[in-house]
Amino acid sequence: MSVVKLPDKGELDKLVANLTLHLGRKVSQQDVLTACIRLASTHLEELERFFGKIKPLSKTRVAEILKMGEDFEYVTKGTIDEDLYGDGT
């Protein structure tokens, strides 16, 4: 489970309350956030418009970036912190 900090938790509370009224049953904050993430994933263009001040990548560039993912077969010797920062000695 992750901790998510919200600038205005009241908005989430209002959304949960409205859904509870409309559905006639209690809906948890976790369920609402999960549903919002799934909905946003299937409506990515609308989410992009919400963050519209950022210049979007072209669909071609997005495809290029997604194809670049590789498995470099990097094997860690311990924890990732040790690999990145050393063993502290």
Contacts in CASP RR format, 6 or more apart in sequence:
PFRMAT RR
TARGET T0000
AUTHOR 0000-0000-0000
METHOD contacts of the structure
MODEL  1
MSVVKLPDKGELDKLVANLTLHLGRKVSQQDVLTACIRLASTHLEELERF
FGKIKPLSKTRVAEILKMGEDFEYVTKGTIDEDLYGDGT
4 33 0 8 1.000
6 12 0 8 1.000
12 29 0 8 1.000
12 32 0 8 1.000
12 33 0 8 1.000
15 32 0 8 1.000
16 27 0 8 1.000
16 28 0 8 1.000
16 29 0 8 1.000
16 32 0 8 1.000
19 27 0 8 1.000
19 32 0 8 1.000
20 26 0 8 1.000
20 27 0 8 1.000
40 46 0 8 1.000
40 47 0 8 1.000
48 56 0 8 1.000
57 65 0 8 1.000
76 82 0 8 1.000
76 83 0 8 1.000
77 83 0 8 1.000
END
